[in-house]
Amino acid sequence: MIFDINYFVRRYHHIESDFLEIMDFIHISD
């Protein structure tokens, strides 16, 4: 199995950005 670090990094940043957006939404709605 070939591990594509670039894919992992993009995927991680995508998840991180979604998480931050959710946190911002919760903060605003609170």
Secondary structure, DSSP 8 states (H G I E B T S, - for coil): ----HHHHHHHHHHHHHHHHHHHHHHHHH-
